[in-house]
């Protein structure tokens, strides 16, 4: 339960067992579920932190033969999903015997052991096996036979392996026998934490860096980092790129994150790539709207692309030119179908109508390694950092703000905040860092101290200023999320503080105001 007691029948405190992704396709088979996507509520009247909760439910089996997946996760509606816990059921309806027909019989054989997060694999025409380890190694084995000798270990320079990021996708050139090119998608430190597609030239199993296929434009992150590379039957190099936890990237046609990319082997843009709706021009982006594509394959004969998305449920996605098609496309129930969610929304509106407090004071009691220090008091203002942001997206022209609305505004704010923090001498270690209880916009290092940053962006002239959008309750929640993040990453005893980056975007640039804990 984390740090909060679950209370049955109380909005925002009752724990329920919900269908992952709010997938409502099971609703017709429900037996006395409280809501179409909530199979049960907690049985106990209260469940204290660390205690066990009980959920009891019934569901009718589908009528058609086959295997069906029902993935359930605890949720406190109006608050959070507990994404690191769950119940994953496979319901088999007898009919056609398993393994009959043309389905292949699969067996598992261990060919190599002792690897550290092996991520991708590719085979050379002579049978050698290339394997990437997320920590930043490209291993070469004599073959894919069990126990085959390791011929080389090629490190990726400047690797930044964290969470889901590191050395990932690998592909050999279709003409590898003559040109010996090897392509790798990796997360590296190169004027920022970026995903890059690198090309190496192989000689006697050793790899020498040959150049960049894609060097800039793909942000890296510890969550939803994508980075699979494959050659298609068209001879083009296809790259899957996650949205690194920032959903605005997926729908921004001018961003490379949240996309499937298609380039020539030398990194140039194919002339038949689509121009995505709203894009400035033709880019490497072939389809948009992706969350975290981590696999891609091509159907023999047709060349149709099929993606594997990194989620607990299996979703098949097909890339059509300039868009994404899913088969099937289950539509989840709207959150406002849940009366407790509607009540939480009403309270949120009421809270925002109350007089806003500028008493930005964190209360990180009970969190190891924290300092109890006051933030800005009522009426105080830090001198804003009015320096222009060097990142292009941080200062979009006024017509671009109207074109892409709130999504691009939020993206501009996050990039401007990062630039201001870098000017302060800090280093960004995670963007949109997810915990079991919520998300932290930016996690930075200021020397030996961690800094957890909440980013708020508003247009000039907005009724509510960016700084005023963060009240005492919000700061307390950020402090709890920060302590949880430190615990997960083994940094319970580290020193840390909370900071608010308040940004105002106008026609003349971006004003950045950093509200931080005092000494």
Helices and strands as residue ranges (DSSP letters): E 6-7, E 16-19, G 20-22, G 24-29, E 30-31, E 38-41, E 46-47, E 58-59, E 66-76, E 80-81, E 87-93, E 118-123, E 129-133, E 137-141, E 150-155, E 167-172, H 176-179, E 181-189, E 193-203, E 206-214, E 229-231, E 237-241, H 247-251, E 259-263, E 285-288, E 293-298, E 305-309, E 316-320, E 323-327, G 335-337, H 339-353, G 392-395, H 398-423, E 427-435, E 438-446, E 449-459, G 467-469, H 472-488, E 496-506, E 509-516
